[in-house]
Amino acid sequence: MITNNYDIHEFAEGAVILDGLDDAIIGIVEEFGNGPRILYSKNKVLHILEERDGMSSIEAVEFYEYNILGLFAADQNPVFLISE
């Protein structure tokens, strides 16, 4: 289990880590031909946006889709689990 940012950097070198969403990290994924990527829970991301930023559920989904899911920062972009 990943317990802190040190572990993340050790196991997923070069992966994009989203600021302020550490509590939504649920693991690291790998795929042939790509470096490891951080796996986030979509539900936890939305919950953080609602609780921390005071967004409504609709605002949180819109923000997630445009600013987080739509982000392309590098080849090791984060990935998201839709349901748990």
N, C-alpha and C positions, 0 to 999 in steps of 0.2 A: 504494500500500500504506500502511496505517496503521501508524505506527512508534512512537507514544507517545500519552499522554493528551491532549496539546495538539492533536494531529491529530484525535482522537476528538471533543473538544469543538468543534473548528472545523467538522467535517463533520456532526456529529450533535447539534447544539445541543438541549438539553432531553431527550435520551435518558437512560434509566435505565442506569447503569453499575454492575455488581455488584462490590462490594468484594472484593479478593483473587483475582479471576478474570481479570485482564488477559491472562494467557497463553492463555486459552481464546477470546479475541476473534479472529474470523476475517474480520470485515468489518462493513459498515453496509448496511442494507436500507432501501428506501423503498417506500411504497405510496400510491396516490392517496388523498387525504383525510386522511392521517396524516403526522406528522412522521417523520423518520428514526429508525431503531432499531438498536441494537447486535446483531450476529449473533454468537452464541457456538457453539462446537463442543460438543455434548453429551458426546462421548467425552472431550474435553480437560477439561471440567468434572468429569466422574466421576474421571478420572485425578488431577486436583488434589485432590479430596476424599479419595481413597484415599492418595495420597502425603503430602500436607501434613497432613491431619487424622487419618491412621491408620485410616480407615474400611475395613471390608471392602467388597467389591463390592456386596453386598446393602444394607449400611448407606448406601453412597454413593448408590445408586439411590433408596432411600427418602427420603433427605435431599433429593436433587435434585427428586424429584417433589413433595414436600410444601412445601419451603422456597424452592425456586428456580423451578421451573416453575409452581407454584401461587401465586407472588407476583403481586399486582397493586399496583403502586406508582404508576402513571400511565398515560396513553394511549400513551406511548412505551416501554412495557415491552420488555425484551429478548426476542429470539426465538432459537431454537435449531435448529441443523442436526443431524438425527438421525444421519446417517452421512456419512462423507467418502470 
